Structures are given as C-alpha cells and as structure tokens.
Amino acid sequence: MCLAIPMQVVEVDGAFAWCEGRGRRERLNTMLVGDVVPGDWLYAQLGQAREILTSQQAAEIDLALDGVSAAMRGETDLNAYFPGITVQRS
C-alpha cells in the first residue's frame, strides 16, 4: 500500500518541482495539478503531485501520519494526533 504525503515546493523546473516533506526530498511531476510556485504544498504519491493543499491541510495530514506512526509503535493515547475526533476504547 502506498500513502500520499504532503510536500512543500522548494524549486520549480518546468512540469516538475523539487519538494520536501516528512524528512525527504523528491522531484515530483506536477502535470496533474498545473502551475505551482515555491512555498505551495502538494499531496504527493509515487512521484506525482496529486493535489494542491493549503498549509493547514498539509499540517493536518502530517499530524495524522504521525498518529499512524505512533499507533504502529504501540502508543494507545492517540487523541492528540486526531483533533476533532474522539478516540474511545471499548
């Protein structure tokens, strides 16, 4: 399974952009989203920009991905990673 992650545009090169996010740097094809500029946030999957995000959307996705990582490490109190959603235990 592949997860898309938010990445911020650092440099634009025609139909491609160098982006950084979640500790990595990657060259993304931006043809599906159109023109982008440095500072834009993109939803990236398999080398492709799938959607332009707001900075708030990018932060929310990053926080949720941090929550998934925490759950995989065995953490059980995940409420902080998913604001607005109450995680209840049975």
N, C-alpha and C positions, 0 to 999 in steps of 0.2 A: 504494500500500500504506500502511496506517495502522498505526502501532505504538502500543501502550498504554505508558503511563509511570506510575511511582509518584508520587503526590502526597499531601501531608500536609494533613489538615483543619485549617483555621485558624478557621473560623466556620461554624456550622450555622444554616440558615434553613429549617425545615420539612423537605421532601423534597429539599432542595438543600444543598450545602456549598461554601463558598469554600475552595479548596485551592491549595497552592503546591508546585511541584516542577520541577526542571530549568530554572530561570530563568523560569518563567511562573506566572501566577495565573489560575485558571479556576473558574467556577461549575459544579459537577457535579451531575447528577441522581443521587440516592442510593437511588432506589426499588428497584433490583435487589439492594442489599446490606443494606437495613434501616437501623436507627438507627446513627448514628456520632457521635462526640464529637471536639472539638478534640484534636489530637495523633494521631488514628488515621491510618494510611496506607492509601491506596486505589490500586487498579490502574485507571487512567483511560484511556478511549478514546472519542473523538468526543463529549465532553461527558457521558459516563456513567461512573459508578463501577461497575466490573465485578466487583471482589473486594476484600475487606478483607485487607490484608497485615500481616505483622509488620514491625517496623523492620529486622530482618535481611534479610527477603525484599526489602524496598524497596532496601536498600543493595546487595544482590547484583545486582538488576536495573539499578540506576543504574550500577554498575561495568561490567556487560556492555554497556550502551548507550554508555558511554564508550569501551569497546573497539571497538564498531562504528564510532564516530566516528573513532577513531584509525586503524582499517583504511582508512576512506574517505580519510583524509589521507595514506595511503601508508606508515604505520608497519608494520613487519613483526614486531617483538617484542611479541606480544600476550599472553604468558603471565600478566602481572600483572593483566590485566583479567578473566581467567577462572580463578580459583584452583580447584584440584582437577582441572583439565583440562589435560593436556599438549598443547600445540600443536607438532606436528612438521612440519618442512619436508621435502619429498621431494627 
